[in-house]
């Protein structure tokens, strides 16, 4: 266990849809119908996203992402014409008149290379729809204990906000050097609705050197494994996650990105509201032979698996949005 200092990982994004009941299908929206609920600033009704046939994510074997490679991929595609293409797409879909669900990523034409890519990634939160960053269904082949498959269904999306109250006090203090521009969160349930997991994307105000410094500190001091530095769940009333509070946290994972001003995290627990006396970081709960309750239940896999996949969705969305071209 690292000393406690004093404080002064290609997945493929698919377009598959969830199974829907006949009642849901009758009420469902056509793919091009404007939906104000998809705006980050619109209120989200608990359970409103279940069975709507919106995007699902299918994930293949994980592939590492090289920092410079990701920057090159973005830098090569971000061009002024992207903005024109995005505008045509948005207008063509009728996402106007107060029902805009989010436009595609565009970058400042004056920016280029890694710097432009980094800035574009940081602006992603207000340019991309909810479904793009937090798909309605996420598939995790081999993500469970022993390589078991996992499927997560989104049950609630929090309105975009600041970071007040989202983290334990010491974690909030550890993240303070990079600042908080915007926090996006969603809560998912596993296929059996036995477990719930909140996943978050913290968009910071920091430049690349500051993010690298924070990432190095987390790794050096083991800050992502300390039980007094945990993210907090998003519990939505009227959902399976309604009782998912601080005392129900069982496992968590935190990843500080260095090629984008973003911190990705996830925190998991049981859906029945049981309290957890000894939560355990996902990195430890997933170790062979781990015998804690979170480890035995696979809650470390829930947190780490979903965090990894939402991180990959973020990466793919950034590159994909930047490379949109006119048809």
Secondary structure, DSSP 8 states (H G I E B T S, - for coil): -----------B---------HHHHHH---TTS--GGGSTTS---TTTTTTS---EEB--S-----HHHHHHHHHHH--HHHHHHHHHHHHHTT--TT----------TT--HHHHHHHHHHTGGGTS-HHHHS-SEEEETT-SGGG--EEEEEEEEEEEE--TTSB-HHHHHHHGGG--SEEEEEEEEETTSSEEEEEEEEE-S--HHHHHHHHHHHHHHTGGG-TTS-B-----TTSTTTT--GGG--EEEEEE-SSSSEEEEEEEEETT----SS---HHHHTSTT--SHHHHHTHHHHHHHHHHHHHHHHHHHHHHHHT----
